[in-house]
């Protein structure tokens, strides 16, 4: 027994581990992770109470809104209006094949809780965020664009994806001014890869100053999974770094 214990200690000290022990630790880690996830979902379900479902329809699109029973009804109305104002226009411009029916689940969790661009038909939003910032209803406009994007998993750069989503918020938002949200003005310390509102302003500049349809083509390449850094050179004759330099020299929209 002591000999086996000594051999085990030496293997661990050398960074090696018996296969059986490795599998046991992996199983334990998986079990703990699963328990945490189930606990989180149970906590969310408890906080949700009896979820309410509301169907919003218009312009050939529908939104199934699922929210906690104590969710602010005024915010619910604003989300419905936001969907009808933004999503059909986003889809018509960038992806006519985008889902005609989208589900938005309002969950009682902390944080912004944005949905990734590969999730498709089911989106998630934080109830607590909307409670704290009721004017910032265009987080929903941002989130709805994720269903329009629906890019293949792992085949897009995050800065491009998130920049387009904030561009969509800027373009199709219904309450950005009252919420105090805007694109981030250019500063020499920025980079095009800073993402979100920094990249979104760069994209707005490209659309206005370089090519009126470049963002549609960019979105199409991302959805097809064919985007590479050569996109910019092929589309404009300049690399993205050269375009950013030109933007920095004259960033007026």
WODA-V13221 format. One record per residue. N is the residue number from 0. PSI is psi in whole degrees, 0 to 359 (* if undefined). OMEGA is omega as a letter, one per 30 degrees, with the letter a starting at -180 (* if undefined). Layout:
BEGIN
n-><N,N>
psi-><PSI,PSI>
omega-><OMEGA,OMEGA>
END
This chain:
BEGIN
n-><0,1,2,3,4,5,6,7,8,9,10,11,12,13,14,15,16,17,18,19,20,21,22,23,24,25,26,27,28,29,30,31,32,33,34,35,36,37,38,39,40,41,42,43,44,45,46,47,48,49,50,51,52,53,54,55,56,57,58,59,60,61,62,63,64,65,66,67,68,69,70,71,72,73,74,75,76,77,78,79,80,81,82,83,84,85,86,87,88,89,90,91,92,93,94,95,96,97,98,99,100,101,102,103,104,105,106,107,108,109,110,111,112,113,114,115,116,117,118,119,120,121,122,123,124,125,126,127,128,129,130,131,132,133,134,135,136,137,138,139,140,141,142,143,144,145,146,147,148,149,150,151,152,153,154,155,156,157,158,159,160,161,162,163,164,165,166,167,168,169,170,171,172,173,174,175,176,177,178,179,180,181,182,183,184,185,186,187,188,189,190,191,192,193,194,195,196,197,198,199,200,201,202,203,204,205,206,207,208,209,210,211,212,213,214,215,216,217,218,219,220,221,222,223,224,225,226,227,228,229,230,231,232,233,234,235,236,237,238,239,240,241,242,243,244,245,246,247,248,249,250,251,252>
psi-><314,323,318,321,319,319,320,318,317,318,318,319,328,3,12,154,138,147,316,317,320,314,323,319,321,316,320,315,318,318,318,316,317,320,318,315,315,322,318,314,322,319,317,316,321,315,330,331,222,105,142,142,133,134,125,128,146,145,31,6,156,147,121,111,120,123,161,154,338,16,143,117,329,320,323,316,323,324,317,315,322,314,311,329,327,310,314,324,319,312,317,323,315,328,85,341,7,154,134,337,123,143,130,117,118,113,142,70,165,161,182,322,59,156,144,163,9,4,336,247,340,121,160,144,147,124,319,323,315,329,319,330,70,335,340,53,342,3,331,320,315,312,322,327,339,323,329,318,297,52,154,139,129,12,32,146,135,323,324,313,310,329,319,322,319,330,318,321,315,318,322,4,151,349,27,318,312,331,350,23,140,168,151,121,150,141,145,338,352,164,156,338,5,340,180,230,336,308,324,321,322,317,320,323,316,317,320,324,344,305,122,342,15,328,325,318,323,312,320,319,322,318,327,348,21,2,134,173,345,348,314,317,316,325,326,349,1,149,166,327,319,321,320,322,318,321,315,328,334,76,11,132,*>
omega-><l,l,l,l,l,l,l,l,l,l,l,l,a,l,l,a,l,a,a,l,l,a,l,l,l,l,l,l,l,a,l,l,l,l,l,a,l,l,l,a,l,l,l,l,l,l,l,a,l,a,l,l,l,l,l,a,l,l,l,l,l,l,l,a,l,a,a,a,a,a,a,a,l,l,l,l,a,l,l,l,l,l,a,a,a,a,l,l,l,a,a,a,a,a,l,l,l,a,l,l,a,l,l,a,l,a,a,a,l,l,a,l,l,l,l,a,l,a,l,a,a,a,a,l,a,l,a,l,a,l,a,a,a,l,a,a,a,l,l,l,l,a,l,a,l,l,l,a,l,a,l,a,l,a,l,l,a,a,l,a,a,l,l,a,l,l,l,l,l,a,a,l,a,a,a,a,a,a,a,a,l,l,a,a,a,l,a,a,a,l,a,l,l,l,l,a,l,l,a,l,l,l,l,l,l,a,a,a,a,a,a,a,a,a,l,l,l,l,a,l,l,a,l,a,a,a,l,l,l,a,a,l,a,a,a,a,l,l,l,l,l,l,l,l,l,l,l,a,a,a,a,l,*>
END
